[in-house]
């Protein structure tokens, strides 16, 4: 366990000299080469862009340990794109390729830059750019190499643990998907397939109170679910609330807890996604709510099965491309396999256990990864907070 006092002792009396990046690092941009997707030869070596690995190709532009800094196109300007590349790789012209000189540990540079605000160094409007001339003027602290090495060791402990946890989470998700598909795959004659309209008590959509009428929303106590919140998968709370007056003067309707909600329409990939409710709420008009008699059908079973039907639900949507939409009739006529209630309960018990481990914000691996990231950021801020001596 890394202790705060040990960190203080490590940094006691250390004042890193502040130098420009141009003084302490080489900018290896000369061999960068962009290649159109259609002209790339598939291979095993990573092809880096501004934010991540975009492809795997034959050939390489660089070989070694480098810090990649977005030149333009960073997905997030406040959390600027910094990548770590090792071995042979191909880099396009949207990243600066940086390597520390002997007095600068590459990995120390990587950790420091991840904690830095790049916005003052960017030029341009919508397409913000970090020019090479601005890049080399960035100043960084240069403590003694043995201090850099120890800082890297401490911070890498956290990043390695996070990487292991992320790999474990990926493996668990694959395991979950495997068991889900296995448990929810039935032969045509193995179980009876029934339309959702035949097994549900009710299928209906909601509505949105007029947003320009304050009394419909102010001091509201009734949870109101937007189509984007279907991505929560299991809904325990909503961002917005409506008032009793808003409910009476709109198409919004009460949806009891333990219902299934399907996105009829929505931005991007929302359409066709499914969630289950754990509270009584209302929804907007772009969500279909399905209620069930739990003595006959386990609503969580329907939720899990429909989660396997995302692509099929999108394919039956009316309209073309991203603008298509589902409707209540399509949902009502959609057929699902209905095994015995006992078998439904067994399937739900297994899948809920996997889902809690992989998807819950308060349980399992995602929570552990989030805590480790916060721990990393805390120690990174502590370790890389060198006082900057202003010019006299």
C-alpha positions as CSV (number, residue, x, y, z in Angstrom):
1,X,0.0,0.0,0.0
2,X,1.3,3.4,-1.0
3,X,1.2,5.8,1.9
4,X,0.8,9.6,1.8
5,X,3.6,10.2,4.2
6,X,6.0,8.2,2.0
7,X,5.1,10.4,-1.0
8,X,5.8,13.6,1.1
9,X,9.1,12.2,2.1
10,X,10.0,11.2,-1.5
11,X,9.4,14.8,-2.7
12,X,10.8,16.6,0.3
13,X,13.3,19.2,-0.9
14,X,12.8,18.3,-4.5
15,X,12.3,21.3,-6.9
16,X,12.1,20.2,-10.5
17,X,13.8,22.6,-12.9
18,X,11.2,23.8,-15.4
19,X,12.3,23.4,-19.1
20,X,10.5,23.7,-22.4
21,X,9.6,20.5,-24.2
22,X,11.8,21.6,-27.1
23,X,14.8,21.5,-24.8
24,X,14.2,18.1,-23.2
25,X,12.4,16.1,-25.9
26,X,12.7,15.1,-29.6
27,X,9.7,15.7,-31.8
28,X,9.8,12.8,-34.3
29,X,7.1,14.1,-36.7
30,X,9.1,13.9,-39.9
31,X,8.2,10.2,-40.6
32,X,4.5,10.5,-39.9
33,X,2.4,9.4,-42.9
34,X,-1.4,9.5,-43.3
35,X,-2.9,6.7,-45.4
36,X,-6.5,6.6,-46.6
37,X,-8.5,3.6,-45.3
38,X,-8.9,2.2,-48.8
39,X,-5.1,2.2,-49.3
40,X,-4.1,0.6,-46.0
41,X,-2.7,-2.9,-46.2
42,X,-4.1,-4.9,-43.3
43,X,-1.6,-6.1,-40.8
44,X,-0.8,-6.5,-37.1
45,X,0.8,-3.1,-36.3
46,X,-1.3,-0.3,-34.8
47,X,-2.1,2.7,-36.9
48,X,-2.5,5.7,-34.6
49,X,-4.7,8.8,-35.1
50,X,-5.4,11.7,-32.8
51,X,-7.4,9.8,-30.2
52,X,-6.7,6.1,-30.5
53,X,-5.6,3.1,-32.6
54,X,-7.7,3.5,-35.8
55,X,-6.5,0.4,-37.7
56,X,-3.9,-2.4,-37.9
57,X,-1.6,-2.3,-40.9
58,X,1.6,-3.6,-42.5
59,X,4.6,-1.4,-42.1
60,X,5.5,1.2,-39.5
61,X,6.7,4.8,-39.2
62,X,8.2,4.5,-35.7
63,X,9.8,2.0,-33.5
64,X,10.4,2.6,-29.8
65,X,8.7,4.3,-26.8
66,X,6.9,7.5,-27.6
67,X,4.3,9.8,-26.2
68,X,1.6,10.7,-28.8
69,X,0.0,14.1,-28.4
70,X,-3.0,15.1,-30.6
71,X,-2.1,17.8,-33.1
72,X,-5.7,18.3,-34.0
73,X,-9.0,16.4,-33.6
74,X,-8.7,15.6,-29.8
75,X,-12.1,14.2,-28.8
76,X,-11.9,16.2,-25.5
77,X,-10.0,19.5,-25.2
78,X,-10.2,19.6,-21.4
79,X,-9.0,16.0,-21.2
80,X,-6.6,16.3,-24.1
81,X,-5.7,13.1,-26.0
82,X,-2.3,11.7,-24.8
83,X,-1.4,8.2,-25.9
84,X,1.5,5.8,-25.0
85,X,3.0,3.9,-27.9
86,X,5.7,1.2,-27.8
87,X,7.3,-1.0,-30.3
88,X,6.6,-0.7,-34.0
89,X,3.6,1.4,-35.0
90,X,2.3,3.7,-37.8
91,X,1.3,7.3,-37.0
92,X,-0.7,9.7,-39.1
93,X,-0.3,13.4,-39.2
94,X,-2.9,14.2,-36.5
95,X,-0.5,13.3,-33.7
96,X,2.8,14.7,-32.5
97,X,5.4,12.0,-31.8
98,X,7.4,12.9,-28.7
99,X,10.4,11.1,-27.1
100,X,12.3,12.4,-24.1
101,X,16.0,13.1,-24.2
102,X,18.3,11.4,-21.6
103,X,17.3,13.7,-18.8
104,X,13.6,13.0,-19.3
105,X,11.9,9.7,-18.6
106,X,9.3,9.1,-21.4
107,X,6.8,7.5,-19.0
108,X,7.2,10.5,-16.6
109,X,6.4,12.8,-19.5
110,X,3.3,10.7,-20.4
111,X,1.9,10.9,-16.8
112,X,2.7,14.6,-16.5
113,X,1.0,15.5,-19.8
114,X,-2.1,13.6,-18.9
115,X,-2.5,16.0,-16.0
116,X,-2.0,19.1,-18.0
117,X,-4.3,21.8,-19.4
118,X,-3.6,22.2,-23.1
119,X,-6.2,24.7,-23.9
120,X,-3.9,27.8,-23.6
121,X,-1.6,26.3,-26.2
122,X,-4.3,25.6,-28.8
123,X,-5.0,27.7,-31.8
124,X,-8.0,27.8,-34.2
125,X,-11.7,27.7,-33.7
126,X,-13.8,24.6,-34.2
127,X,-10.8,22.5,-35.2
128,X,-8.5,23.4,-32.3
129,X,-4.9,22.7,-33.1
130,X,-1.7,22.2,-31.2
131,X,1.0,23.5,-33.5
132,X,4.6,22.2,-33.2
133,X,5.8,25.7,-32.4
134,X,3.4,25.9,-29.4
135,X,4.2,22.3,-28.4
136,X,7.9,22.9,-28.0
137,X,7.2,25.9,-25.8
138,X,5.3,23.9,-23.2
139,X,7.2,23.9,-19.9
140,X,7.4,20.8,-17.7
141,X,9.3,20.1,-14.4
142,X,12.4,18.0,-14.6
143,X,13.2,16.5,-11.2
144,X,16.2,14.2,-10.9
145,X,15.9,11.0,-13.0
146,X,15.7,8.7,-9.9
147,X,12.7,10.8,-8.7
148,X,11.1,10.5,-12.1
149,X,11.6,6.8,-12.1
150,X,10.1,6.4,-8.7
151,X,7.1,8.5,-9.6
152,X,6.6,6.4,-12.7
153,X,6.8,3.2,-10.6
154,X,4.1,4.5,-8.3
155,X,1.7,5.7,-11.0
156,X,2.2,2.7,-13.2
157,X,1.1,0.5,-10.3
158,X,-2.3,2.1,-10.5
159,X,-2.5,2.1,-14.3
160,X,-1.5,-1.6,-14.5
161,X,-4.1,-2.5,-11.9
162,X,-6.7,-0.6,-13.8
163,X,-5.7,-2.3,-17.1
164,X,-6.0,-5.7,-15.3
165,X,-9.4,-4.9,-14.0
166,X,-10.5,-3.6,-17.4
167,X,-9.3,-6.8,-19.0
168,X,-11.2,-8.8,-16.4
169,X,-14.3,-6.7,-17.0
170,X,-14.1,-7.4,-20.8
171,X,-13.7,-11.1,-20.1
172,X,-16.7,-11.1,-17.8
173,X,-18.8,-9.2,-20.4
174,X,-17.9,-11.9,-23.0
175,X,-18.8,-14.5,-20.5
176,X,-22.1,-12.8,-19.7
177,X,-22.9,-12.5,-23.4
178,X,-22.1,-16.2,-23.9
179,X,-24.3,-17.4,-21.1
180,X,-27.1,-14.9,-22.0
181,X,-27.1,-16.1,-25.7
182,X,-26.9,-19.8,-24.6
183,X,-29.7,-19.4,-22.0
184,X,-32.0,-17.4,-24.3
185,X,-31.6,-19.4,-27.5
186,X,-34.5,-21.8,-28.1
187,X,-35.5,-24.0,-31.0
188,X,-38.8,-23.2,-32.6
189,X,-40.5,-26.3,-31.2
190,X,-38.8,-26.2,-27.8
191,X,-40.9,-23.5,-26.3
192,X,-44.0,-21.5,-27.4
193,X,-43.3,-18.2,-29.1
194,X,-45.8,-15.5,-28.3
195,X,-46.3,-11.9,-29.4
196,X,-45.5,-9.3,-26.7
197,X,-49.1,-8.0,-27.1
198,X,-50.5,-11.3,-26.1
199,X,-48.4,-11.7,-22.9
200,X,-48.2,-8.1,-21.6
201,X,-50.9,-6.4,-19.6
202,X,-50.4,-3.2,-21.4
203,X,-48.2,-1.6,-24.0
204,X,-48.2,2.2,-24.3
205,X,-46.0,5.3,-24.9
206,X,-45.7,8.4,-22.8
207,X,-45.5,12.1,-23.4
208,X,-43.7,15.3,-22.6
209,X,-45.3,18.2,-20.8
210,X,-44.8,21.6,-22.5
211,X,-41.3,22.7,-21.5
212,X,-42.3,26.4,-21.7
213,X,-44.9,26.1,-18.9
214,X,-42.9,26.3,-15.7
215,X,-45.6,24.8,-13.4
216,X,-45.4,21.5,-15.3
217,X,-41.8,21.0,-14.2
218,X,-41.0,23.2,-11.2
219,X,-41.0,21.4,-7.9
220,X,-42.0,18.2,-9.7
221,X,-41.9,15.0,-7.7
222,X,-42.9,12.5,-10.4
223,X,-39.9,10.8,-12.1
224,X,-39.9,11.5,-15.9
225,X,-37.7,9.2,-18.1
226,X,-36.2,10.5,-21.4
227,X,-35.3,8.2,-24.2
228,X,-31.6,8.6,-23.5
229,X,-32.0,7.1,-20.1
230,X,-32.8,3.8,-21.6
231,X,-29.0,3.4,-21.6
232,X,-29.1,3.1,-17.8
233,X,-30.4,-0.4,-18.5
234,X,-31.9,-0.7,-15.0
235,X,-33.6,2.5,-14.0
236,X,-33.5,3.5,-10.3
237,X,-33.8,7.2,-10.8
238,X,-34.4,9.8,-13.5
239,X,-32.7,13.2,-14.1
240,X,-36.0,15.1,-14.5
241,X,-39.3,15.3,-12.7
242,X,-42.7,16.6,-13.6
243,X,-45.5,17.9,-11.5
244,X,-49.0,16.5,-11.0
245,X,-50.2,19.4,-13.2
246,X,-47.8,18.5,-15.9
247,X,-48.9,14.9,-15.8
248,X,-52.6,15.9,-16.1
249,X,-51.9,18.2,-19.0
250,X,-49.8,15.9,-21.2
251,X,-49.7,12.5,-22.7
252,X,-47.3,11.3,-19.9
253,X,-48.6,8.2,-18.1
254,X,-47.6,6.4,-15.0
255,X,-45.4,3.3,-15.5
256,X,-45.2,0.9,-12.6
257,X,-41.9,-0.4,-11.3
258,X,-40.7,-3.7,-12.8
259,X,-41.9,-2.7,-16.2
260,X,-39.9,-3.0,-19.5
261,X,-39.2,0.1,-21.5
262,X,-38.1,0.1,-25.2
263,X,-36.8,3.1,-27.1
264,X,-39.0,3.7,-30.1
265,X,-36.8,6.5,-31.4
266,X,-33.8,8.4,-30.3
267,X,-30.4,9.9,-31.2
268,X,-27.8,7.6,-32.7
269,X,-28.0,4.1,-31.4
270,X,-30.7,4.6,-28.8
271,X,-33.6,3.1,-30.9
272,X,-34.2,-0.5,-30.0
273,X,-32.5,-0.4,-26.6
274,X,-34.2,-1.8,-23.6
275,X,-34.4,-1.0,-19.9
276,X,-36.3,-2.2,-16.9
277,X,-37.7,0.1,-14.2
278,X,-37.2,-0.3,-10.5
279,X,-39.3,2.8,-9.6
280,X,-42.7,4.1,-10.6
281,X,-42.2,6.7,-13.2
282,X,-43.5,8.4,-16.4
283,X,-41.8,8.5,-19.8
284,X,-41.6,10.6,-22.9
285,X,-43.4,9.8,-26.2
286,X,-40.3,8.0,-27.6
287,X,-40.5,5.2,-25.1
288,X,-42.8,2.2,-25.1
289,X,-43.7,0.8,-21.7
290,X,-44.6,-2.9,-21.2
291,X,-46.3,-4.1,-18.0
292,X,-46.7,-7.8,-17.1
293,X,-48.6,-10.0,-14.6
294,X,-45.6,-11.3,-12.6
295,X,-47.6,-14.5,-11.8
296,X,-47.5,-15.4,-15.5
297,X,-44.4,-13.7,-17.0
298,X,-41.2,-12.6,-15.3
299,X,-40.7,-9.0,-16.7
300,X,-36.9,-9.4,-16.1
301,X,-36.9,-12.4,-18.4
302,X,-38.5,-10.3,-21.1
303,X,-35.9,-7.5,-20.5
304,X,-33.0,-9.9,-20.8
305,X,-34.4,-11.5,-24.0
306,X,-35.1,-8.2,-25.7
307,X,-31.6,-7.1,-24.9
308,X,-30.5,-9.9,-27.3
309,X,-32.8,-8.5,-30.0
310,X,-31.3,-5.0,-30.4
311,X,-30.3,-5.5,-34.1
312,X,-33.6,-7.2,-35.0
313,X,-35.6,-4.4,-33.4
314,X,-33.7,-1.8,-35.4
315,X,-34.1,-3.8,-38.6
316,X,-37.9,-3.9,-38.3
317,X,-38.0,-0.1,-37.6
318,X,-40.0,2.0,-40.0
319,X,-38.1,4.5,-42.2
320,X,-34.5,4.3,-43.4
321,X,-31.2,4.7,-41.6
322,X,-30.8,6.6,-38.4
323,X,-34.1,8.4,-38.8
324,X,-36.2,5.2,-38.6
325,X,-38.5,4.4,-35.7
326,X,-40.4,1.7,-34.0
327,X,-44.0,1.9,-33.2
328,X,-46.4,0.3,-30.7
329,X,-47.8,-2.1,-33.2
330,X,-44.4,-3.4,-34.1
331,X,-43.6,-3.9,-30.4
332,X,-47.0,-5.6,-29.8
333,X,-46.5,-8.1,-32.7
334,X,-42.9,-8.9,-31.8
335,X,-42.6,-12.6,-30.8
336,X,-40.6,-13.9,-27.9
337,X,-40.0,-17.4,-26.5
338,X,-41.9,-18.2,-23.3
339,X,-40.6,-21.1,-21.3
340,X,-42.2,-22.0,-18.0
341,X,-42.2,-19.4,-15.2
342,X,-39.8,-21.5,-13.2
343,X,-37.4,-21.6,-16.1
344,X,-37.8,-17.8,-16.6
345,X,-36.9,-17.3,-13.0
346,X,-33.8,-19.5,-13.2
347,X,-32.5,-17.7,-16.3
348,X,-33.1,-14.3,-14.6
349,X,-31.2,-15.3,-11.5
350,X,-28.1,-16.4,-13.5
351,X,-28.1,-13.3,-15.8
352,X,-28.7,-10.8,-13.0
353,X,-25.7,-12.1,-11.2
354,X,-23.5,-11.6,-14.2
355,X,-25.0,-8.2,-15.0
356,X,-24.4,-7.0,-11.4
357,X,-20.8,-7.9,-11.7
358,X,-20.2,-6.3,-15.1
359,X,-22.7,-3.4,-15.4
360,X,-23.6,-2.1,-12.0
361,X,-22.2,1.3,-10.9
362,X,-22.2,0.3,-7.3
363,X,-21.1,-3.3,-7.4
364,X,-18.4,-5.4,-9.1
365,X,-15.6,-4.5,-11.4
366,X,-16.9,-1.1,-12.8
367,X,-17.0,0.3,-9.3
368,X,-13.5,-1.1,-8.6
369,X,-12.1,0.5,-11.8
370,X,-13.7,3.8,-11.0
371,X,-12.1,3.8,-7.5
372,X,-8.7,2.9,-8.9
373,X,-8.9,5.7,-11.4
374,X,-9.7,8.2,-8.7
375,X,-6.8,6.8,-6.7
376,X,-4.5,7.2,-9.7
377,X,-5.6,10.8,-10.2
378,X,-5.1,11.7,-6.5
379,X,-1.5,10.4,-6.5
380,X,-0.8,11.8,-9.9
381,X,-1.8,15.3,-8.7
382,X,0.2,14.8,-5.5
383,X,3.3,13.5,-7.2
384,X,3.4,15.9,-10.2
385,X,2.7,19.1,-8.2
386,X,6.1,20.8,-8.5
387,X,6.3,24.5,-7.6
388,X,7.0,26.7,-10.5
389,X,9.6,29.4,-9.7
390,X,8.6,32.5,-11.6
391,X,11.3,34.5,-13.4
392,X,12.7,37.3,-11.2
